[in-house]
Amino acid sequence: MMTGLACITPGAGLVQSRAAMAMGMLSGSIPWVSMMVLHKKSSLLQKVDDTLGVFHTHAAAGLLGGLLTGLLAEPDLCDLILPKKTRGAFYGGNGGVQFLKQMAAASFVIAWNIVFTTIILVTIRLFMPLRMAEEQLVIGDDAVHGEEAYALWGDGEKYDPTKHGWNTSCVCGQEIAPSPYGNGARGVTINS
């Protein structure tokens, strides 16, 4: 759903329903392929800690939407909104120009994001590390902060083993040491 919204946003009001449905189908499959196939094959993408798949959900789907708008923008709808005679490339005429404009705009946004995100991250790195230490990552992000992201056993309540059923220090046949983080999450590493 998120990829569909990111994809249709550039073309909202400019594409016909059938084009919007095609954009929706493509926005469900192309970002999925970028996340599940390309991400696993790209050494650069594997170095990026993108737990929520933000790059694939927003960048891939947004770029797809912008480029498809340059192809599928319907002339009559463009006349209602845009000041100049504009059309998508599939409608002939000067449509190819609109597609080139969409590509130029996408390139500008990509360059802008790379430059300013790099500046922001370098500035932050002057004051604090951008990534947790490897031993903290093994313990787990939640355990290091002493809280649960999704406290499914209560509304914001911390995990209490005596109250919530885990009255043993044995998980999957392995003894685990008590958490030094109080009743927060415990990082359990199971070696198979």
Beta strands, then each sheet from edge to edge (+ up, - down):
strand 1: 170-171
strand 2: 174-175
sheet 1: 1+ 2-
end
